[in-house]
Amino acid sequence: MKNKIYKMFALGLGVLALSSCNDYLDKLPDERAELDTNLKITQLLTSAYPQVTNNLLMEMISDNVSDNGRAYSSPVLCDDIYRLKDTPEESTDSPYSIWGGYYESVATVNEAIQGIEGLGNPESLRGDLAEAKLIRAFSMFQLAQTFCMAWNPEKADEYLGLPYPLIPEQDINAQYERGTLRQLYEAINKDIEEALPYIEEASGKFTIPKYHFNTKAAYAFAARFNLYYMNYDKTIQYASQVLGNEPTAVMRDYEPYRSLGRDDFGNRWIRSEEQANLLLLTSYSTSGRNMTWANSARFAHNYDITAYETFWVDMPWGSGSSNNTVIYANKLYGSNQCVAFPTYEEQWEYTDKVAGIGYAHIVDPVFTGDMTILERAEAYCLKGQLDLAVQDINTWIRTHCKEQEGSTVRPVMTIANIKAYVEAVDYAKRTPDGNRDRSFRKHMHPQGFTIDAEGSNQECMLQFLLHMKRLECVFHGLRFADIKRYGIEYTHLVSGEDPIVFIRGDLRGAIQIPNTVQAAGLPGNPRQTDEEIKSFVLSTEDEYKDEDEE
């Protein structure tokens, strides 16, 4: 039993289904087994980046989607995750696939690190070792966001972590255990901190740096991790390493995008030459079609969410599709059932054009300057440095909004006008009776940290920032991390059925690990009972009443 669990990591539960298209398994196994030169180690690291994405899971479980009704179809996986069910699915993008893909990445990294150690840890490979540790930390971070609760220092010794393999499979002599969330975050942090001083040494070896942990991508990752880890000083420090004295140099210039149609827009978005893109990762994934195509549109980012919670919400930069200066306003495609901003388009690789056979891919800019500046602004805000947060907010607005559209002029925000704007917006109901109950402003119940009272400068600023972050990452899987961190409650409405409520500290926020892994000996994620959730919802109903109802 003691090797069985790890073998599932190394082989990759989902990778078994993908092995025919996996370069690591298909190329030069004998050469890879004998890592006796610097070049072989560098080549192995190129194949160590994960080839899966958790974006579909993170979007389907979040408040970015709604039910369009039984007239529309949906893959079983999307149906299960939207309903907050523990899914047995083993298809592409399933928990089974995600688990296997990220752990395969870790296993490959561990082979490379062992090879470096076998060569005596030469200085010439310090950059490769740094890259390896960042890949391992990133894959484990993505697994943590998927299968664990949000970091909470008050419960970090109670919440389950995940195994963190450090040596290749053949050398494993101990039973793997999940450990605690504290142990998991400490291990991720250790890899990041050990890698950062040397990552610049690796950058010169990269043919296309944006597909590797180049220096800016490394610090952007470190900034995000430390934001979630509640180390706000480090978030600011590392984000500033990325942004420099002129943040717009690593932010997207939207002017060339404004004249483009959907396909050209999507292709330009993922170019390695795009200055905002810090790290691009490719995945074997059907998440693009399942989130942005209308033929699988039962559970999707639809008109109701678009108009009342995301892109067309009345904001200082405008509302709707006209009189709106922000780039998102008139660059939406699809149907009322499935509204897409074309940043997450499927890329198809033909293996046989005549037969129409191939693989669906996604190219995802997992770190960008545009998100990094919002993450720094959030850290400033959580530290109470609201004036610095406003500066970053205005930089984002300048890059994302035209000077004028119709009668709307691009705004300049201050602490006072952000507070005034947010205070004028009603809080969303946890379970909406109709679209009038929807809102970008949602009650927050931070998990393991505190913020000032509702209506305070800080709380209003955070409401504003979380909305900006939500717009920045729709379809890219990051919204759910904020939901868990801030204890945001919401409801998935289901046509003809009882609504499904997600509550603060909801244990379903840690997606269930695959059945096969549990069968091998790892404990599954705990769950509240239906009765416990219903009781909690009833006991907190007063928090969501309108003033005229009280």
FIKEKE-198029 format. One line per 4 residues: number of its first residue (from 1); for each residue x, y, z of C-alpha. Coordinates in steps of 0.25 Angstrom, whole numbers, always signed. Example, Ala and Ser with C-alpha at 12.3 -4.5 7.8 and 13.67 -1.06 7.14 Angstrom:
// FIKEKE-198029
1> +49 -18 +31; +55 -4 +29
END
This chain:
// FIKEKE-198029
1> +0 +0 +0; +11 +10 +3; +15 +12 -11; +1 +11 -17
5> -3 +25 -15; +9 +31 -20; +9 +23 -32; -5 +29 -35
9> +2 +42 -34; +14 +39 -43; +6 +32 -54; -5 +42 -53
13> -20 +38 -51; -24 +47 -62; -12 +45 -70; -15 +31 -73
17> -26 +36 -82; -17 +46 -88; -4 +38 -90; -5 +37 -105
21> -3 +52 -106; +7 +54 -95; +21 +57 -100; +27 +53 -87
25> +22 +39 -88; +24 +38 -103; +38 +43 -104; +52 +37 -101
29> +49 +30 -88; +63 +24 -88; +70 +37 -89; +61 +43 -79
33> +64 +32 -69; +78 +36 -69; +79 +50 -66; +94 +52 -68
37> +95 +65 -75; +91 +79 -73; +83 +79 -86; +75 +67 -82
41> +71 +73 -69; +67 +86 -76; +59 +78 -87; +52 +70 -76
45> +47 +83 -69; +41 +88 -82; +32 +76 -81; +29 +77 -66
49> +19 +89 -67; +5 +84 -64; -4 +81 -77; -17 +82 -69
53> -25 +93 -64; -35 +94 -53; -42 +106 -59; -55 +99 -63
57> -57 +93 -48; -54 +107 -42; -64 +114 -51; -75 +104 -51
61> -75 +104 -35; -74 +119 -34; -85 +130 -35; -80 +133 -50
65> -91 +123 -55; -106 +121 -55; -116 +111 -60; -122 +114 -73
69> -133 +103 -71; -135 +89 -76; -137 +92 -90; -122 +93 -91
73> -111 +82 -89; -99 +81 -81; -88 +71 -79; -89 +62 -67
77> -77 +68 -61; -82 +83 -61; -96 +78 -56; -89 +71 -44
81> -80 +83 -41; -91 +93 -42; -99 +85 -33; -88 +85 -23
85> -87 +70 -24; -76 +60 -22; -74 +56 -36; -69 +42 -40
89> -66 +47 -54; -53 +43 -60; -54 +52 -73; -44 +63 -77
93> -45 +74 -67; -51 +66 -56; -45 +65 -42; -39 +51 -47
97> -32 +58 -58; -27 +70 -50; -21 +62 -39; -14 +53 -49
101> -9 +64 -58; -3 +73 -46; +3 +61 -39; +10 +57 -52
105> +16 +70 -53; +21 +69 -39; +27 +55 -42; +34 +60 -54
109> +40 +72 -46; +45 +62 -35; +52 +54 -46; +59 +67 -51
113> +63 +71 -37; +69 +57 -34; +77 +58 -47; +82 +72 -43
117> +86 +66 -29; +93 +54 -36; +101 +64 -44; +106 +70 -31
121> +97 +83 -31; +106 +90 -41; +104 +106 -41; +101 +105 -56
125> +88 +98 -52; +84 +107 -41; +74 +114 -50; +68 +100 -54
129> +66 +96 -40; +59 +109 -37; +50 +107 -49; +47 +93 -44
133> +43 +97 -30; +34 +108 -36; +27 +98 -45; +25 +88 -33
137> +20 +100 -24; +11 +104 -35; +5 +90 -38; +3 +88 -23
141> -3 +102 -21; -13 +99 -32; -16 +86 -25; -18 +93 -12
145> -28 +103 -19; -36 +91 -24; -36 +81 -13; -34 +89 -1
149> -40 +100 +7; -35 +114 +6; -23 +117 +15; -28 +121 +29
153> -18 +122 +40; -29 +119 +51; -32 +105 +44; -19 +102 +37
157> -16 +91 +46; -30 +85 +45; -32 +86 +30; -27 +75 +21
161> -15 +78 +13; -9 +69 +1; +3 +60 +0; +15 +68 -5
165> +25 +58 -12; +39 +63 -12; +46 +51 -17; +43 +41 -29
169> +34 +29 -28; +45 +19 -28; +51 +25 -15; +38 +25 -7
173> +39 +17 +5; +28 +23 +14; +13 +24 +13; +8 +37 +8
177> -2 +45 +16; -10 +57 +14; -5 +65 +25; -10 +78 +29
181> -13 +91 +21; -2 +98 +29; +8 +87 +25; +4 +89 +10
185> +5 +104 +10; +18 +103 +17; +24 +94 +7; +19 +103 -5
189> +25 +115 +2; +38 +108 +4; +39 +104 -11; +36 +118 -15
193> +45 +125 -6; +57 +116 -9; +54 +118 -24; +53 +133 -25
197> +67 +137 -23; +72 +129 -35; +61 +129 -45; +67 +140 -53
201> +78 +130 -56; +69 +121 -63; +62 +132 -72; +74 +133 -82
205> +72 +118 -86; +57 +120 -90; +54 +120 -105; +40 +126 -102
209> +41 +132 -88; +26 +134 -87; +24 +118 -86; +34 +117 -74
213> +35 +123 -61; +43 +135 -65; +46 +145 -54; +33 +154 -55
217> +24 +141 -56; +32 +136 -43; +29 +148 -35; +15 +149 -40
221> +13 +135 -35; +19 +139 -22; +11 +151 -20; -2 +143 -22
225> +2 +132 -13; +5 +142 -2; -8 +149 -4; -15 +136 -1
229> -5 +133 +10; -8 +147 +17; +6 +151 +16; +2 +165 +10
233> +16 +172 +11; +22 +161 +2; +10 +162 -7; +13 +177 -9
237> +28 +174 -10; +27 +163 -20; +16 +170 -29; +25 +182 -29
241> +36 +174 -35; +27 +171 -46; +21 +184 -48; +33 +193 -47
245> +32 +208 -47; +23 +208 -59; +12 +197 -57; +6 +200 -71
249> +18 +194 -77; +13 +180 -73; -1 +183 -75; -10 +181 -87
253> -11 +192 -98; -26 +190 -102; -26 +200 -114; -22 +189 -124
257> -32 +180 -118; -44 +189 -121; -45 +187 -136; -44 +172 -135
261> -54 +161 -136; -55 +149 -127; -45 +140 -133; -34 +151 -135
265> -37 +156 -122; -35 +143 -115; -23 +140 -123; -16 +153 -120
269> -20 +151 -105; -10 +139 -104; +1 +144 -112; +15 +142 -105
273> +18 +156 -110; +7 +162 -102; +13 +170 -91; +3 +167 -81
277> +5 +152 -82; +15 +147 -72; +13 +132 -72; +5 +125 -83
281> +1 +110 -80; -5 +100 -90; -15 +90 -86; -22 +78 -92
285> -36 +83 -89; -50 +85 -94; -52 +96 -84; -53 +106 -95
289> -65 +100 -102; -72 +96 -89; -71 +111 -83; -72 +119 -96
293> -80 +111 -106; -95 +112 -107; -96 +97 -110; -94 +93 -96
297> -101 +105 -89; -110 +100 -78; -100 +105 -67; -93 +117 -72
301> -89 +131 -71; -102 +136 -76; -109 +150 -79; -114 +150 -64
305> -100 +149 -58; -94 +158 -69; -105 +169 -67; -106 +169 -52
309> -93 +164 -47; -81 +165 -57; -79 +172 -69; -91 +181 -71
313> -93 +185 -56; -95 +200 -54; -81 +205 -50; -74 +218 -50
317> -68 +215 -64; -82 +212 -70; -93 +202 -71; -98 +192 -81
321> -93 +191 -95; -93 +206 -99; -89 +218 -91; -79 +209 -85
325> -64 +212 -86; -58 +199 -81; -53 +189 -92; -62 +178 -88
329> -75 +186 -91; -76 +184 -106; -67 +172 -108; -76 +161 -103
333> -80 +149 -112; -90 +138 -112; -104 +137 -107; -113 +141 -96
337> -110 +127 -90; -95 +128 -92; -88 +141 -92; -73 +141 -95
341> -62 +151 -94; -52 +145 -104; -40 +142 -95; -42 +127 -94
345> -44 +122 -107; -42 +107 -111; -29 +104 -119; -31 +91 -128
349> -19 +82 -131; -22 +73 -143; -15 +59 -143; -23 +55 -155
353> -29 +67 -163; -36 +58 -173; -43 +50 -162; -45 +62 -153
357> -38 +56 -141; -30 +64 -132; -29 +70 -118; -35 +82 -111
361> -25 +91 -105; -26 +104 -96; -15 +114 -95; -17 +122 -82
365> -9 +134 -78; -9 +129 -63; -1 +142 -59; -3 +155 -65
369> +1 +169 -61; -13 +173 -61; -17 +164 -50; -4 +166 -42
373> -7 +181 -40; -21 +177 -35; -15 +167 -25; -5 +178 -20
377> -16 +188 -19; -24 +177 -10; -12 +175 -1; -10 +190 +0
381> -25 +191 +4; -24 +179 +14; -12 +187 +21; -21 +199 +22
385> -12 +207 +11; -24 +211 +3; -18 +223 -4; -8 +213 -10
389> -19 +204 -14; -26 +215 -21; -14 +218 -29; -14 +204 -34
393> -29 +204 -37; -27 +217 -45; -16 +211 -53; -25 +199 -57
397> -36 +208 -61; -27 +216 -70; -23 +204 -77; -36 +197 -78
401> -45 +209 -81; -46 +219 -93; -46 +234 -90; -61 +235 -94
405> -72 +226 -99; -85 +233 -102; -88 +242 -90; -79 +234 -81
409> -65 +239 -77; -54 +230 -72; -55 +233 -57; -43 +236 -47
413> -46 +229 -34; -43 +234 -20; -46 +227 -6; -58 +236 -4
417> -65 +234 -18; -62 +219 -17; -69 +219 -3; -81 +227 -8
421> -83 +219 -20; -82 +205 -13; -91 +210 -2; -102 +214 -12
425> -102 +199 -17; -111 +189 -10; -105 +176 -5; -108 +164 -13
429> -118 +154 -7; -112 +141 -4; -123 +134 -11; -129 +144 -22
433> -144 +144 -24; -141 +151 -37; -130 +159 -44; -134 +171 -35
437> -127 +163 -24; -114 +162 -31; -102 +171 -29; -87 +172 -30
441> -87 +176 -15; -88 +163 -6; -87 +161 +9; -73 +157 +13
445> -69 +148 +24; -54 +147 +23; -48 +133 +27; -37 +135 +37
449> -35 +150 +35; -43 +163 +38; -47 +175 +31; -54 +188 +35
453> -69 +188 +37; -79 +188 +25; -80 +202 +19; -66 +206 +24
457> -55 +212 +14; -48 +199 +14; -60 +190 +12; -65 +198 +1
461> -51 +198 -6; -51 +183 -5; -64 +182 -11; -60 +190 -23
465> -47 +183 -24; -53 +169 -24; -62 +173 -35; -50 +178 -43
469> -43 +165 -41; -56 +157 -44; -56 +164 -58; -42 +162 -60
473> -42 +147 -58; -56 +142 -63; -54 +128 -70; -40 +128 -64
477> -44 +121 -50; -39 +131 -40; -52 +137 -35; -55 +124 -26
481> -42 +127 -18; -48 +140 -14; -61 +134 -11; -55 +124 -1
485> -45 +134 +4; -56 +145 +7; -67 +135 +11; -76 +140 +1
489> -89 +133 +0; -98 +131 -12; -108 +121 -18; -108 +113 -30
493> -122 +113 -35; -127 +100 -42; -139 +100 -51; -151 +92 -44
497> -142 +88 -32; -138 +94 -19; -127 +104 -19; -113 +100 -15
501> -107 +110 -5; -92 +112 -3; -89 +117 +11; -77 +123 +17
505> -67 +113 +21; -75 +103 +12; -67 +90 +12; -71 +87 -2
509> -61 +98 -6; -51 +88 -5; -55 +79 -17; -55 +64 -14
513> -42 +57 -17; -44 +45 -27; -51 +32 -23; -39 +24 -28
517> -29 +32 -19; -38 +30 -7; -39 +15 -10; -24 +15 -10
521> -24 +20 +5; -25 +36 +5; -36 +41 +13; -47 +49 +5
525> -51 +63 +8; -61 +64 +19; -75 +70 +17; -86 +77 +25
529> -99 +70 +24; -111 +75 +16; -118 +78 +30; -106 +85 +35
533> -106 +95 +23; -121 +97 +23; -120 +100 +38; -109 +110 +36
537> -117 +117 +25; -129 +118 +33; -121 +123 +45; -115 +134 +36
541> -127 +139 +28; -128 +152 +35; -114 +156 +30; -120 +157 +16
545> -133 +164 +18; -136 +177 +12; -138 +189 +21; -152 +190 +18
549> -154 +175 +22; -148 +177 +36
END
